[in-house]
């Protein structure tokens, strides 16, 4: 660590990290309770997030009535608050505590894929449990993970140190050469390509039946490197039961000759996981964007209704 990070202007950031470290000592039930309370506070002070999440729920669950979606919205913000408290849980839990909290299914699929002698793509999506999902996966195998660099130097230091303490190693999100290099070096890479994407290689791919700007790189990466693609999801179980992580078998006949079809195939897996734990998907993200100006703006004040 560089000594300049100890300068007074960084003290508030260090105080926040120290608070997280203290919270990691609390019983799991307490973390859930405090996290749920924080989620309620976030719902009150972040109206923009509320509007985006409400709109996404309207788009993806038209079969629910307004009252049911309102209850789901409340549960989602509670899940967001709990996600904040899962950060210290992921960073500082001992391997023994983690093993008590999280059950991992499908290790044999990963072991068989690694035995092929190639890299492995572990494909996931942005659920509120994502920070802990990475730590659980790193307890099973050394894994590279894509990350978005942050301008906060103290936070960047903390993320770099604590996310790598138990077997993870970072790959900058836009460094595709490093991603490909890791796969060709027979490493496992954890990858979440499900958020709105409008750069080179983006295509309109359906999610919950709605076309949205989407990254289709997974299909090309698998073709270039020969890496099998294994979906991986972690869900928070009811009450204090902890977590269930599932490593699925490799996708068969993947990649195909159609990157859009390959991506939509994974989107169907996301939809299935979302329906298991709908409050745990990251609904505050503006997912349904288009690639052209004539695409409907679903997040405008007078947004079009879903047909």
Protein Blocks (a to p, Z undefined) as FASTA:
>chain_A
ZZklmpmklmmmmmmmmmmmmmmmpcfklmmmmmmmmmmmmmmmmmmlmmmmmmmmmmmm
mmbcfklmmmmmmmmmmmmmmmmmmmmmmmmpcfklmmmmpccehklmmmmmmmnopacd
ddddddfklmmmmmmmmmmpccdddddddfblklmmmmmmmmmmnopacddfklmmlmmm
mmmnopacdddfkbccfbehiacddeehiacdddfklmmmmmmnopacddddddddehjl
opadddddddehiacfblklmmmmmmmmmmmmmmmmmmlpcfkbcfbccfbfkbccfkbm
klcddZZ
